[in-house]
Amino acid sequence: MTILTFPSIRRPSGASYRLRGNTQTHRSPLDGTVQTLEMPGAVWELTVSWETLNSDDMRVLAAFLASLRGGAGRFYYSPATWAPRRATGGGSPTINGASQSGSTLATAGWTASGQAMRAGDWLSYTDTSSRLRLHMVTSDTNANGSGQASLPITPPIRRAGSSGAAVDVATPSGVFRLPDDATPEMQVKPPMLGSVTLTMVEALI
């Protein structure tokens, strides 16, 4: 399947996002205690809106959304367009160690003793199956004197990346799809200004 590139248009007027977990809950009929089992498959849900798109951007976005053919299409999208990285440390981060799992990503290649990531920053990497994975860092983290940092992330690692693989913190992206077969409605207001609200769901390909 071809994964499309989201068009280069003006940044959204507003955005919202949430992580939808994948759990099973069992309530004991004997004493009412509740057990919750977390399973792989948590996905990001993003909603972005544009209020006053000019004619060119409006037509480009309308054509792109129509080309998805409802839920059939897949596309790359980066939340960095409206939520850029806050951390100030530099470097060229990479995955530090193969076969990682859990909610911590070991990385290297940061500026020694610098601020690697801050809570709410996004990152992405390509796993060993060539699938793009999007995560959020959950607390501020500094690199050590060797430029290594253990980043607490959510959702947990689904499939690990190769040791030495690049970690994208500048323009982190995920693969998304429309939540259903209805193409988002494009509203047109005089003088030819467009407005649209786009909801997308991470596609775990």
Steps between C-alpha positions, in 0.01 A plus 500: 500500500626846408513736797427856393676815617280761666496820290704804597238757599475757779513374856163412658294756688443249780578144600407237756642155564466199723635150541238226483620197695419136438402324821279223632330542837365223722283568805479221753139398570612387846655810655475770230874536450605613154797377302613675184726342240687734266555358151694630199308717261466844659458763228522878471189690397557852369255771399622808317302789357554787262268801514615727216683304231577699188370371169820317404546322835128417512508331159823312575363365829161414348669304220724317746211399726298379202797293382492300825169342394366489852669255733697332220789748484799539729710812549788640701423778745725682746357657817814717507314738267308624806692346793874546434767355728566708811834350605806709417771230486656411167663200342393228258310248713491131414358185658752358746456123504292247307186309605375766740159474660291670765445870565862618490701564184879490540664755272846639427651776291379798703714797600680387816317601819244697296123510524390213276120516514230662708163365605256523210767495229442258211739258333482234232717226356471219247480154654662181372194432283540840328196638682501854635430529874386821671548555875472778755759554773335503843758681714799731463821309428863611478781320321794373703862591444523247218198639316269215600143543624228257610175658382170411673245470220138423425359284354736213588732372228295286260786385280860594570724695268849389402789615715647810338179591316425872493250650744312793346432775752478794258215382276372179665222337301253216516288319243134601518164432336155651504278348774226409251404526133362854519742754356514805731266776388664806347308821570549798270434856611527825304741605366605137424635415845485138609450341840524132589540279806701184444502206742760229444583172673841336512515204263700214650622348176 
